[in-house]
Amino acid sequence: MMLLKELKLEADMMESLPPSLTGMLCNLLPVCKESSGAASSMQWSVARKPKGVSVRGALPGFDPATRYIREGEWTCAPVPPAVADRTVEITGPAERKMIINALNSGAKVFMADFEDALSPSWENLMRGQVNLKDAVDGTITFHDKARNRVYKLNNQTAKLFVRPRGWHLPEAHILIDGEPATGCLHSVGLRVQGLGPFFYLPKMENSREAKIWNCVFEKAEKTAGIERGSIRATVLIETLPAVFQMNEILYELRDHSVGLNSTLISSSGHATGRGVHAMGGMAAQIPIRDDPEANNAALELVRKDKLREVRAGHDGTWAAHPGLVPVCMEIFSNNMGNTPNQIQSMKREDASAITEEDLLQRPRGSRSLDGLRLNTRVGIQYLAAWLTGAGSVPLYNLMEDAATAEISRVQNWQWIKYGAELDGDGLGVKVNNDLFGKVVEEEMCRIEREAGKEKFRRGMYKEACKIFARQCTAPTLDDFLTLNAYNNIVIHHPTGSSSRL
């Protein structure tokens, strides 16, 4: 049995934490370490990956050992009636005004995001938890002094889900046995303590992670004194290895699952065939109020994308802005009739026809210098905002989060690493460090022009540029941009200023 000798919390945030959080974290962390077979919280984030899946150059595929799960006759626990209808879900950071607007938006669900849409500073995380508690209590308000307007909840609001951080992100402000706690457990521990346990689970790569989550949920339910199966989670299918283990992931979480969410491929046959929701991807557009023509064009793209999703069997979709909720709701309602979801209409056979070759098809399209420039400009601007505490950033009429910056820097890295040819604009130029360096210099000048000299000077653009450029040109690909940048937002205090519980 593992004993947690000490739990350190920064003294100035102690009052924001419920007394029961200490016991919850101390109960949850050993479950993770035991399940992963790792000796420390930092090691088990790597140990959770099954042996043999990271062989360099090897392509992922279906695991023969779990064929019985993929072909077996089983279903997940029934979806709770309270969340049967998830036609439109709005997502955003756990900021006070955002929470109120999202809960009032007319969407069926609001996913409060502690991951990609939130810069994980200690202040942001703790204020986010306080905001959620006030929202659940029905007491949350926000006074916009600039507009002299008070925001408060309507009588009818969306259901609340929470997306904690991924396993890879530590919480440097909480030390257990001298090591940073696992970031996701901080959010889960607080959420289970009386706020209603519906979750989204990010960055999953395989069913072993799902098994760890299931153990965490069972322990959390026991610790909180709530009925087994009360905690429910939707898994985000956003990594290639997870695409091949959707059935296995659902199987491990079958008592705690309410679905899969995928922007990569249709998960409808896998999720609804097992009795849970298949959720569609994000509509990231922001209403363009000063250009009606451009706004109408953007909304038409949203309509086409959502029509594709509902016809593919999805039960709901995501929107990043309250202004998109009516458009998304109209498409799904018109095509689903009076039913809250399409779970009963989808068959598992629809998913079994998908082959490894189908899932490994390379994306089609051209590469251009403009694409390299946009990746660089967006990546640097997003990271600059993230370093100053903003995790959800409007850029060029789209609401961007950490996923955008990750895609931008990984695509840049891949083009540089393999000397990709820019064939989209007829230049025939190959991407290398010299070209990228020139692009970075020119795009930094453009960012300064767009932001203004004073904002550029006061911002973190230069630091963001260093981090982003270093990762794009690294000999080997770093796992995560935000993990590399996390130390820049950690509050460092002398040892004596921490409190022990």
C-alpha positions in Angstrom: 0.0 0.0 0.0 1.3 3.4 -1.0 1.5 6.1 1.6 1.4 9.8 0.5 3.7 11.5 3.0 2.8 15.0 2.2 0.6 17.2 0.1 1.9 20.7 -0.5 -0.4 23.5 -1.6 0.5 27.2 -2.2 -0.6 29.1 0.9 -2.5 31.9 -0.9 -4.8 29.4 -2.6 -5.6 27.2 0.4 -8.9 29.0 1.1 -10.3 28.1 -2.4 -9.9 24.4 -1.8 -12.5 22.2 -0.1 -11.0 20.3 2.9 -12.0 17.0 1.3 -9.8 17.6 -1.8 -6.7 16.4 0.1 -8.3 13.1 0.8 -9.7 12.7 -2.7 -6.3 13.4 -4.3 -4.5 11.1 -1.9 -7.0 8.3 -2.8 -6.9 8.8 -6.5 -3.1 9.1 -7.2 -2.2 5.6 -5.9 -4.9 4.1 -8.2 -3.2 5.7 -11.2 0.3 4.6 -10.2 -0.8 1.0 -9.4 -2.7 0.7 -12.7 0.1 2.0 -14.8 2.9 0.0 -13.0 5.0 3.2 -12.6 6.9 4.3 -9.6 6.2 8.1 -9.9 3.5 10.4 -11.2 5.8 11.7 -13.9 6.9 8.2 -15.0 3.4 6.7 -15.2 2.3 9.2 -17.9 4.6 7.3 -20.2 4.1 3.9 -18.6 0.4 4.0 -19.4 1.3 3.2 -23.1 1.3 -0.5 -24.0 4.6 -2.0 -25.0 5.3 -2.2 -28.7 3.0 0.7 -29.8 5.8 3.2 -30.2 8.1 1.3 -32.5 9.7 3.9 -34.8 8.2 3.7 -38.3 5.5 1.2 -37.4 1.9 1.9 -38.3 -0.8 1.4 -35.8 -3.6 -1.2 -36.4 -6.2 -3.3 -34.8 -4.9 -5.5 -32.0 -5.6 -9.2 -32.7 -5.6 -9.8 -28.9 -8.8 -7.7 -28.5 -10.7 -9.0 -31.4 -13.2 -10.6 -29.1 -14.1 -7.1 -27.8 -14.5 -5.6 -31.2 -16.7 -8.5 -32.4 -18.5 -9.3 -29.1 -22.1 -8.6 -28.2 -22.0 -6.1 -25.4 -23.2 -2.6 -24.7 -22.3 0.2 -22.3 -24.6 1.2 -19.4 -27.7 3.1 -20.5 -27.2 6.8 -21.1 -28.7 8.8 -18.1 -32.0 10.5 -19.1 -30.6 13.8 -18.0 -28.0 13.8 -20.8 -29.9 11.8 -23.5 -30.2 14.9 -25.6 -26.8 16.4 -26.5 -27.8 17.8 -29.9 -25.6 20.9 -29.6 -22.7 21.3 -27.1 -20.9 24.5 -26.6 -17.4 24.5 -25.3 -15.1 27.1 -23.7 -12.8 27.9 -20.8 -14.2 28.0 -17.2 -14.2 31.8 -17.1 -17.1 33.5 -15.4 -18.7 35.4 -18.3 -18.1 32.5 -20.6 -19.8 30.0 -18.3 -22.9 32.2 -17.9 -23.2 32.9 -21.7 -22.6 29.2 -22.5 -25.2 27.9 -20.0 -27.7 30.5 -21.3 -26.9 29.8 -25.0 -29.7 27.3 -25.8 -27.2 24.5 -26.2 -28.0 21.2 -24.5 -24.6 20.9 -22.9 -21.8 23.2 -21.9 -18.3 21.7 -21.6 -16.2 23.7 -19.3 -12.7 23.3 -20.5 -9.6 23.0 -18.2 -7.5 21.6 -21.1 -7.0 23.1 -24.6 -9.1 26.2 -24.1 -7.6 27.2 -20.7 -4.1 28.3 -19.9 -3.4 26.2 -16.8 -2.1 28.9 -14.5 -2.8 28.2 -10.8 -5.1 31.3 -10.7 -7.1 30.2 -13.8 -7.5 26.7 -12.5 -8.7 27.7 -9.1 -10.9 30.5 -10.3 -12.4 28.1 -12.8 -13.4 25.7 -10.0 -14.9 28.5 -8.0 -16.8 29.7 -11.0 -18.2 26.2 -11.6 -19.3 25.8 -8.0 -21.1 29.1 -8.2 -22.7 28.0 -11.5 -24.0 24.7 -10.0 -25.3 26.6 -6.9 -27.1 29.0 -9.3 -25.4 32.0 -7.7 -22.9 32.9 -10.5 -23.0 36.5 -11.8 -20.7 38.7 -13.7 -20.6 42.5 -13.9 -19.2 43.9 -17.1 -18.0 47.3 -16.0 -17.2 48.5 -19.5 -20.8 47.9 -20.6 -22.4 48.4 -17.2 -24.2 45.0 -17.6 -24.8 42.3 -15.1 -24.8 38.7 -16.4 -26.7 36.0 -14.6 -28.2 32.5 -15.3 -31.5 32.0 -17.0 -34.1 29.7 -15.5 -33.3 26.9 -18.0 -29.6 26.2 -18.7 -27.4 23.6 -20.4 -26.1 20.5 -18.6 -22.5 20.9 -17.4 -19.6 18.7 -18.4 -16.0 19.3 -17.6 -12.9 18.4 -19.6 -9.9 18.0 -17.3 -6.3 18.2 -18.5 -4.7 15.3 -20.2 -2.5 12.8 -18.3 0.6 14.4 -19.7 0.2 17.7 -17.9 1.4 18.0 -14.3 0.1 20.3 -11.6 3.3 21.9 -10.3 1.5 23.7 -7.5 0.5 20.5 -5.7 3.3 18.2 -4.6 2.7 14.6 -3.5 5.7 12.8 -2.1 7.8 15.7 -3.5 6.5 15.4 -7.0 4.0 17.4 -9.0 0.5 15.9 -8.9 -1.2 14.7 -12.0 -3.1 17.7 -13.4 -6.3 15.9 -14.5 -6.8 14.5 -11.0 -6.9 18.0 -9.5 -9.9 18.8 -11.8 -11.6 15.5 -11.3 -11.2 15.6 -7.5 -12.8 19.0 -7.2 -15.5 18.1 -9.7 -16.6 14.9 -8.0 -16.8 16.8 -4.7 -20.4 17.8 -5.0 -20.5 19.4 -8.5 -22.0 16.6 -10.6 -19.6 14.2 -12.4 -19.9 14.4 -16.2 -16.6 14.5 -18.0 -14.8 14.7 -21.3 -11.5 12.7 -21.4 -8.9 14.2 -23.7 -5.7 12.9 -25.5 -6.4 9.2 -25.0 -4.2 6.9 -27.0 -5.4 3.4 -26.1 -7.7 1.3 -23.9 -5.1 0.9 -21.1 -5.6 4.6 -20.4 -9.4 4.0 -20.4 -8.9 1.3 -17.8 -6.9 3.6 -15.6 -9.7 6.2 -15.9 -12.2 3.6 -14.9 -10.2 2.7 -11.8 -10.0 6.4 -11.0 -13.8 6.8 -11.4 -14.6 3.8 -9.2 -12.3 5.1 -6.5 -13.7 8.6 -6.7 -17.2 7.3 -6.4 -16.3 5.2 -3.4 -14.5 8.1 -1.7 -17.3 10.6 -2.4 -19.9 8.1 -1.3 -21.9 8.1 -4.5 -23.4 5.2 -6.4 -21.2 3.2 -8.8 -21.7 4.4 -12.3 -22.7 7.9 -11.3 -19.6 9.4 -13.0 -20.0 9.4 -16.8 -17.5 10.4 -19.4 -17.2 11.0 -23.2 -13.8 10.1 -24.7 -12.3 12.4 -27.3 -10.8 10.4 -30.2 -8.1 12.8 -31.2 -5.0 10.6 -31.6 -4.4 8.0 -34.3 -3.7 5.0 -32.0 -7.1 5.6 -30.3 -8.9 5.4 -33.7 -8.0 1.6 -33.7 -9.2 1.0 -30.1 -12.6 2.7 -30.0 -14.4 -0.5 -29.1 -11.8 -1.4 -26.5 -11.9 2.1 -24.9 -15.7 1.9 -24.6 -15.4 -1.6 -23.2 -13.1 -0.6 -20.4 -15.4 2.4 -19.6 -18.6 0.5 -20.2 -20.1 1.3 -16.8 -19.0 5.0 -17.0 -19.2 5.9 -20.7 -21.7 8.2 -22.4 -19.9 8.2 -25.8 -17.1 9.1 -28.1 -16.3 12.4 -29.8 -14.3 12.5 -32.9 -13.3 15.1 -35.4 -10.9 12.7 -37.2 -13.3 10.0 -38.4 -17.0 9.1 -37.8 -17.3 7.3 -34.5 -21.1 6.8 -34.9 -21.0 3.1 -35.6 -18.7 2.4 -32.7 -20.4 4.6 -30.1 -24.1 4.3 -31.0 -23.6 0.6 -31.8 -22.6 0.2 -28.1 -25.5 2.2 -26.8 -23.8 5.6 -26.2 -23.5 8.9 -28.0 -21.4 9.7 -31.1 -20.5 13.4 -31.0 -19.3 15.4 -33.9 -16.6 18.0 -34.2 -16.1 21.7 -33.5 -17.6 24.6 -35.4 -14.9 27.2 -34.5 -16.2 30.1 -36.5 -16.9 33.4 -34.8 -19.8 35.6 -36.1 -18.3 38.3 -38.4 -20.5 41.3 -37.4 -19.0 43.9 -39.6 -19.1 41.9 -42.8 -22.6 40.3 -43.5 -21.4 38.6 -46.7 -18.4 36.9 -45.1 -20.6 36.0 -42.1 -23.2 34.3 -44.3 -20.4 32.4 -46.1 -19.0 31.2 -42.8 -22.4 30.1 -41.6 -23.0 28.2 -44.8 -19.8 26.2 -44.2 -21.1 25.4 -40.7 -24.4 24.2 -42.1 -22.7 21.9 -44.6 -20.4 20.4 -42.0 -23.1 19.8 -39.5 -25.4 18.3 -42.2 -22.6 15.8 -43.0 -22.2 14.9 -39.3 -25.9 14.3 -38.7 -26.3 12.2 -41.8 -23.3 10.1 -40.7 -25.2 9.2 -37.6 -23.8 11.6 -35.0 -26.1 12.5 -32.1 -24.8 16.0 -31.6 -22.0 18.4 -32.3 -19.8 21.2 -30.9 -19.9 24.9 -31.2 -17.3 27.4 -30.0 -19.6 30.5 -30.0 -23.2 31.1 -28.7 -24.0 32.6 -32.1 -23.5 29.2 -33.8 -25.9 27.3 -31.5 -29.1 28.1 -33.4 -27.6 27.1 -36.8 -26.3 23.8 -35.4 -29.5 23.1 -33.6 -31.6 23.7 -36.7 -29.6 21.2 -38.8 -29.7 18.4 -36.2 -33.3 19.0 -35.2 -34.5 19.0 -38.8 -32.7 15.7 -39.6 -33.3 13.8 -36.3 -37.0 14.5 -35.9 -38.4 14.3 -32.4 -35.8 11.9 -31.1 -33.1 13.1 -28.7 -30.4 11.0 -30.4 -29.7 8.4 -33.1 -28.4 5.7 -30.8 -31.2 3.2 -31.7 -30.9 3.8 -35.4 -27.2 3.0 -35.8 -25.9 -0.6 -36.0 -22.5 -1.9 -35.0 -22.1 -3.5 -38.4 -21.6 -0.1 -39.9 -18.4 0.2 -38.0 -17.1 -3.3 -38.6 -16.7 -2.6 -42.3 -14.0 -0.1 -41.7 -10.5 -1.4 -42.4 -7.0 -0.4 -41.3 -6.4 0.9 -44.8 -9.4 3.2 -44.5 -8.1 4.7 -41.2 -4.6 5.1 -42.5 -5.4 7.0 -45.7 -3.2 10.0 -46.1 -4.9 13.4 -46.3 -5.1 15.0 -49.7 -4.2 18.5 -50.5 -1.4 20.8 -51.4 1.3 22.6 -49.4 1.9 26.3 -49.8 4.0 29.1 -48.5 0.9 30.9 -47.3 0.1 27.7 -45.3 3.5 27.8 -43.7 3.1 31.5 -42.9 -0.4 31.0 -41.4 0.8 28.1 -39.2 3.6 30.2 -37.9 1.6 33.4 -37.3 -1.3 31.6 -35.6 1.0 29.4 -33.5 3.1 32.3 -32.2 0.1 34.5 -31.5 -1.8 31.7 -29.7 1.2 30.7 -27.6 1.8 34.4 -26.7 -1.8 34.6 -25.4 -1.4 31.3 -23.6 1.7 32.5 -21.7 -0.2 35.5 -20.5 -3.2 33.5 -19.2 -5.6 33.2 -22.2 -6.3 29.7 -23.6 -9.1 30.5 -26.0 -8.1 33.1 -28.5 -10.0 34.7 -31.4 -7.7 34.8 -34.5 -8.8 35.6 -38.0 -12.6 34.9 -37.4 -11.9 31.5 -35.7 -11.8 30.6 -32.0 -8.5 28.9 -31.5 -7.2 26.8 -28.7 -4.1 24.7 -27.9 -5.1 22.1 -30.5 -4.6 24.7 -33.3 -1.2 25.6 -32.1 -0.2 22.0 -31.8 -1.3 21.2 -35.3 0.5 24.3 -36.6 3.8 23.5 -35.0 3.7 19.7 -35.8 2.9 20.4 -39.5 5.7 23.0 -39.6 8.1 20.5 -38.0 7.1 17.7 -40.4 7.6 20.0 -43.5 11.0 21.1 -42.2 12.2 17.6 -41.1 11.4 16.0 -44.4 12.0 18.9 -46.8 8.4 19.1 -48.0 7.9 20.7 -51.4 5.5 23.7 -51.5 3.6 22.6 -54.5 0.4 24.5 -53.9 1.5 27.8 -55.3 3.8 26.6 -58.1 7.0 27.7 -56.4 8.5 24.2 -56.1 10.5 25.3 -53.1 11.4 22.8 -50.4 10.9 23.8 -46.8 14.1 24.0 -44.7 15.5 25.8 -41.7 16.6 28.8 -43.7 13.2 29.3 -45.3 11.4 28.8 -42.0 13.7 31.3 -40.3 12.9 33.9 -42.9 9.1 33.2 -42.5 9.4 33.6 -38.7 11.1 36.9 -39.1 8.5 38.3 -41.6 5.5 37.0 -39.7 6.7 38.5 -36.4 6.8 41.9 -38.3 3.2 41.2 -39.4 2.1 40.3 -35.9 3.6 43.5 -34.6 1.7 45.5 -37.3 -1.6 43.8 -36.5 -1.2 44.0 -32.7 0.2 47.5 -32.6 3.7 48.3 -31.2 2.6 48.9 -27.6 0.6 45.7 -27.3 3.5 43.8 -29.0 6.0 45.3 -26.6 4.0 44.4 -23.5 3.0 40.9 -24.7 4.9 37.6 -24.7 5.3 37.5 -28.5 9.1 37.2 -28.5 9.2 34.5 -25.8 6.4 32.6 -27.7 8.4 32.9 -30.9 11.5 31.4 -29.3 9.5 28.4 -28.0 7.5 27.8 -31.2 10.5 28.2 -33.5 12.6 25.9 -31.3 10.0 23.2 -31.4 9.5 23.5 -35.1 13.2 23.0 -35.8 13.9 20.4 -33.1 15.7 17.2 -34.3 12.9 15.1 -32.8 9.3 16.1 -32.3 8.4 17.2 -28.8 5.3 15.5 -27.5 3.4 18.7 -26.6 3.9 22.4 -27.1 2.1 23.3 -23.9 4.1 20.8 -21.8 7.3 22.5 -23.0 5.9 25.9 -22.2 4.2 25.0 -18.9 7.2 26.0 -16.7 6.8 29.6 -18.0 3.5 30.0 -16.2 4.3 28.1 -13.0 4.4 30.2 -9.8 7.7 29.5 -8.2 7.8 30.1 -4.4 10.5 29.4 -1.9 10.0 26.0 -0.2 9.1 27.7 3.1 6.0 29.4 1.7 4.2 26.2 0.9 1.7 24.7 3.3 1.7 21.0 4.1 -1.5 19.0 4.7 
